[in-house]
Each structure stands twice: as structure tokens, then as C-alpha cells.
Amino acid sequence: MKTQQFLTTKELADLLRVKERKIYELAGAGEIPCRRVTGKLLFPSDEIDAWLGGSALVSANPAKELPHVIAGSHDPLLDWAIRESRCGIATFFDGSINGLDELQHGHAMAAGIHLVENNGQDWNHSFVKERFADAPLVLMEWAKRQQGMIISPKLQNITSLGDLKGKRIAQRQPTAGAHILFNHMIAANGYSATDFDISSELSRTETEAAVAVASDAADAAPGLAAMAKQFKLQFMPSILERYDLIIDRHAWFEPPMQNLLTFCRSEKFRKKTTELGGYELSDHGKIHWNGA
């Protein structure tokens, strides 16, 4: 009689590169082949091989099909690449925190985020880990972007946030990474929101922020060097931020995301990056976090 080979919980967790807690969750939900022997979970290796290979003999819940939508923070380069690649992905840009909400609720397959941490020494990690500690998601660097203040050509000699005290500032929505970063920067420089004439009308994208200044609805706006260049406005840099995409691992391998990622390796994409200005792509595609 053939001797059955079994894996322990730890051995299977190491094999799948997940935490042991995830293995217990899969076993408890009946989503992975297992045996309980004297109160201990064991996993038959041949059935695990079949499960990993997608055998019809093994019962497992299929991955949830997420809508082909990228939510989160607006990025002009990403916005352009999605359209130009014809990858079939739709967008819903309404801020980094909103993007995490949409991803968490299954309304998007990815989200763009730029959430400052550790006084600008890191970006996005704690926000992602807090919500998605055991989820099959990947945090991929899209680009580093020059963030700062877009400034009206009517203003002269603006070299610091203090020079903008009392000036009209276009406001980003509270869920936007630019809003969080602006509040961080004014606090770090010893100011408060009351030192500025902050608009009650929200600019929800990088484009809207630049338009507010270009149309003289505001004297300045938190935003990107790329948008200041496009609208021929002044720009005062503050920090080189990291904009990441948090992507569902199953969606990563689907044609829409693969088509986008393939397009981003093209010369056309690189040329557009140079044309926009304010981007740094040396770590484009780098994985900063890999969930369970």
C-alpha cells in the first residue's frame, strides 16, 4: 500500500510563501485539501500538487473577478498610459484613501496611492499593511514624482510656504495624498491651515488643481511639476514623492494589466515621461510589498 506523504502547516506556508495563519484560514474554509490527525492539521502532498495545478478533482473557490478599474490618486502619466495602451482599464480617480476603499470593497483591481510616512522617508507601507496584511496584493512602484506648489504667474518671488500666507490655495479632497502631504508640509514648517485662504471648492485631480491656478480661481495649489509645466505655471518643489500601484495579484496576470505593463516598457512611454517632466522612473516596476 502506497505511503501518503503529508506536509505540516509550516511546510505548506513556506511552500506557498504565506503566513501560517493564512493556511489555517484556508483549511477552516474548506478551500485547501487537509486532514486532521490527533488535533493536528496535515496536508496530503499529492492533493496539494493537484490543487496548485487547478485539478478538477480538488474543490477550491475561484478567485473573485474584479472590475477592470484603477482607482485612487490621479497621475497624469498613468492616465495617459491607460488610454494610449488601449488596455481596456477604466479609471476612477478620487484620492489615495478612496482608492484603498474601492480596492478593499472589490470595486477596483488596483489603486494609485502616494501617502507620506515617516516625514517623507517612506510612502504607503503602513496604510497598505493596516488594511491588507493577509490579502493577495502587490505594491508596485509606478514612479517618483516631484511634488510641490503650483503657483500663479501673477505672484513674484515665491520661494517658501511662508510667502503664500494669506494667498488663495486650491484645496484637494481629504482622501487625496496631496491634501495629506500639504497638511504635513505646513505643519512641518510651523504653519496651520488658517494661515492660508483655502478654497471651499475641491480640486479632485492633478489637472483640476492646475486648472484652478491657470484660471485665476486660486493663487496656488498643491500639485505636480508635470502639471505646472503643462499649463506654463510657476512651480515650487517640496518633495520627491513615491507613487505606487497596489494591485490584486490575480488581476496582475490578466490581459488588461499585462497590456498596460507591456506598454510601459515601450520607447513611447519613456518619451512621454520626459515630455511631461517631473518624473523619475529608475525604480518603475519595483515591488515594495508582496501580500500573503
Secondary structure in CASP SS format (residue, H / E / C, confidence):
PFRMAT SS
TARGET T0000
AUTHOR 0000-0000-0000
METHOD secondary structure of the structure
MODEL  1
M C 1.00
K C 1.00
T C 1.00
Q C 1.00
Q C 1.00
F E 1.00
L E 1.00
T C 1.00
T H 1.00
K H 1.00
E H 1.00
L H 1.00
A H 1.00
D H 1.00
L H 1.00
L H 1.00
R C 1.00
V C 1.00
K C 1.00
E H 1.00
R H 1.00
K H 1.00
I H 1.00
Y H 1.00
E H 1.00
L H 1.00
A H 1.00
G H 1.00
A C 1.00
G C 1.00
E C 1.00
I C 1.00
P C 1.00
C C 1.00
R E 1.00
R E 1.00
V E 1.00
T C 1.00
G C 1.00
K E 1.00
L E 1.00
L E 1.00
F E 1.00
P E 1.00
S H 1.00
D H 1.00
E H 1.00
I H 1.00
D H 1.00
A H 1.00
W H 1.00
L H 1.00
G C 1.00
G C 1.00
S C 1.00
A C 1.00
L C 1.00
V C 1.00
S C 1.00
A C 1.00
N C 1.00
P C 1.00
A C 1.00
K C 1.00
E C 1.00
L C 1.00
P C 1.00
H C 1.00
V E 1.00
I E 1.00
A E 1.00
G E 1.00
S C 1.00
H C 1.00
D C 1.00
P H 1.00
L H 1.00
L H 1.00
D H 1.00
W H 1.00
A H 1.00
I H 1.00
R H 1.00
E H 1.00
S H 1.00
R C 1.00
C C 1.00
G C 1.00
I C 1.00
A E 1.00
T E 1.00
F E 1.00
F E 1.00
D C 1.00
G C 1.00
S H 1.00
I H 1.00
N H 1.00
G H 1.00
L H 1.00
D H 1.00
E H 1.00
L H 1.00
Q H 1.00
H C 1.00
G C 1.00
H C 1.00
A C 1.00
M C 1.00
A E 1.00
A E 1.00
G E 1.00
I E 1.00
H C 1.00
L C 1.00
V E 1.00
E E 1.00
N H 1.00
N H 1.00
G H 1.00
Q C 1.00
D E 1.00
W E 1.00
N C 1.00
H H 1.00
S H 1.00
F H 1.00
V H 1.00
K H 1.00
E H 1.00
R H 1.00
F H 1.00
A C 1.00
D C 1.00
A C 1.00
P C 1.00
L E 1.00
V E 1.00
L E 1.00
M E 1.00
E E 1.00
W E 1.00
A E 1.00
K E 1.00
R E 1.00
Q E 1.00
Q E 1.00
G E 1.00
M E 1.00
I E 1.00
I E 1.00
S C 1.00
P C 1.00
K C 1.00
L C 1.00
Q C 1.00
N C 1.00
I C 1.00
T C 1.00
S C 1.00
L H 1.00
G H 1.00
D H 1.00
L H 1.00
K C 1.00
G C 1.00
K C 1.00
R E 1.00
I E 1.00
A E 1.00
Q E 1.00
R C 1.00
Q C 1.00
P C 1.00
T C 1.00
A C 1.00
G H 1.00
A H 1.00
H H 1.00
I H 1.00
L H 1.00
F H 1.00
N H 1.00
H H 1.00
M H 1.00
I H 1.00
A H 1.00
A H 1.00
N C 1.00
G C 1.00
Y C 1.00
S C 1.00
A H 1.00
T H 1.00
D H 1.00
F C 1.00
D E 1.00
I E 1.00
S E 1.00
S E 1.00
E E 1.00
L E 1.00
S C 1.00
R C 1.00
T C 1.00
E H 1.00
T H 1.00
E H 1.00
A H 1.00
A H 1.00
V H 1.00
A H 1.00
V H 1.00
A H 1.00
S C 1.00
D C 1.00
A C 1.00
A C 1.00
D C 1.00
A E 1.00
A E 1.00
P E 1.00
G E 1.00
L E 1.00
A H 1.00
A H 1.00
M H 1.00
A H 1.00
K H 1.00
Q H 1.00
F C 1.00
K C 1.00
L C 1.00
Q E 1.00
F E 1.00
M E 1.00
P E 1.00
S E 1.00
I E 1.00
L E 1.00
E E 1.00
R E 1.00
Y E 1.00
D E 1.00
L E 1.00
I E 1.00
I E 1.00
D E 1.00
R H 1.00
H H 1.00
A H 1.00
W H 1.00
F C 1.00
E C 1.00
P H 1.00
P H 1.00
M H 1.00
Q H 1.00
N H 1.00
L H 1.00
L H 1.00
T H 1.00
F H 1.00
C C 1.00
R C 1.00
S C 1.00
E H 1.00
K H 1.00
F H 1.00
R H 1.00
K H 1.00
K H 1.00
T H 1.00
T H 1.00
E H 1.00
L H 1.00
G C 1.00
G C 1.00
Y E 1.00
E E 1.00
L C 1.00
S C 1.00
D C 1.00
H C 1.00
G C 1.00
K C 1.00
I E 1.00
H E 1.00
W E 1.00
N E 1.00
G C 1.00
A C 1.00
END
